[in-house]
Amino acid sequence: MNFAATLGLALPIGIGLAAIGSGIGLGFMGRGAMEAMGRQPEALPRIQVAMIIGFGFIEALTIYAFVTMFFLQGKIQ
Amino acid sequence: MALAFAGLLAPSRPFGAASLLLGQLLAALNFLFLERLVKLFTQASLSKAPADAAGARAGVLGWGGLKMAVVYGGAFALTRWNRLEIWPLVAGLSIPLAAIFLKAVMLALAPRRSPFGARKSVGSTLALALLAGALLAGGLAAAGVHPSRALAQRTVTQEEATPPAAHPGATAPEGSAAHTVSPPNAPPHDVPAEGGEHGGGGEQHLPNWLTILNDWLPGNPAVHWMHENEYLVFAWIAGLVFLAIIVIFMKRDALVPGPVQNAIEWVVESMEDVVGGMLGKHTHRYFPFIMAIFFYILTMNMIGIIPGFKSATSTLDVTLALALITFLFVQVSGIRNLGILGYLDHLAGSPRDVVGFAMLPVMIPVHILGELVKPVSLSCRLFGNIFGEDTLIVVFVGVAALCLKASLTALAVPPMLGITALFMLLQTLTSIVQALIFSLLTTVYLYMMLPHESHDHGHEHAPADVPHVSGSFPTEPKEVKS
């Protein structure tokens, strides 16, 4: 198994793993936010803002994997 | 400073140093005369007495003639001097300009600002951010720190064994044969076919009008430069577009706002609510910067939806420049608000007891690392999102064009383009959300850096990138058990 083949296998798997993790995180986050919104509709804008910021942080992890893949993609030849 | 520069140059290139000094002298003289002239002009227009005005007019003539003789004569003499080195001269000419520019920047960022003038200054700060961003991106590009292009060249080299820089001015690296024959009135979606088809593993781009222009006018250095630095060009375009919108619609400042003014005011006001909830009394000082960043990124993201244009943020250069600006802004405002000692104390994690001081050697690197990670994460997030969306659209357009080319079924093309349109909708959403996230994270970083009374600094011990945002709003509502 050479370097390129390893990369070709590992990059999609890595992205997938990152996406799974982010998905779980997003799920928790969204659930919490939705419950909070349901309990306190009057605090909705503030919760939404916090939720979006949190989404940004969580999503960034997948984006890191994506950027890494993008940087290493050229080496699969 | 000028002398220091000249001194640095002097040993190796005496004429370069001389040129530098002469350029500075020329620029300084120019400004001196300009100042006199402007003063005289204002006097002439302000004074009521005719004698005064006449005197001022004579003064204008005199000083103007002197300026002509000294400055332009000097410049002419300089051009005649054949030992002149051009780049030091230009640098010398621009150093006073740069100093004045920096002074203007400092004036624009001056802390005294009327509370409700925030909206008006968005435009000026936008111009500032635009300039700084363009300068930084240009600097990055010029210094050869060009991550994405270096990457593209690497991948292309591996694919075709001829780097695109090897034949300057010839054609685009991707699908040159297809672009040269593309007629000017071809719908832009026909062109990308080859680009999407070509890319085995590297970047895939939709060609934009700069690509087409470059194929029309091969060898034109200006066009080639624009093609090489197309992201920079699109960043400028985006900034200018939004600046124009702001200037046109905010200049009138109607009491009953028109639709565009209404929309902009709504965006600004709702952002002010959000930012104000976090920054509190610091809002009015930092709001213009945050808003400028927001609108600039939004425009740069959205410009990619227009066919033939490209999101300027889909390269690391531009996003890194923006993130570096934000980073510097946050650090400088932290130093300004906390003082040098307070800033160092903040970096050390605000030790207040024995344990805190004992943990110092650990906390300082952790905090410094945490600060340094911020621009990286900001830029990578923006770049990754926008670039991912663009790549998605390129892939779908490429598939549609492939169907058309292989004449599988022409029926397959409309659904493909429909899906592309759907993804463009998604791209709009991503553009807005990413601009929002960038500006809100800037706010959060500012909030973490600024002093605030009601909280202990507990939340700041969070690891690098993950402040406990939801727990740290100063005006968080009390939990109501129903």
Interface residues (C-beta under 8 A of the other chain):
Chain A: R39 Q40 E42 A43 P45 R46 V49 A50 I52 I53 G54 F55 G56 F57 E59 A60 I63 Y64 F66 V67 F70 F71 Q73 G74 I76 Q77
Chain B: L151 R154 T155 Q158 E159 G201 G202 D273 V274 G277 S377 C380 R381 F383 G384 N385 F387 G388 V433 L436 I437 L440 L441 V444 D465 V466 V469 S470 F473 T475 E476 P477 V480 S482
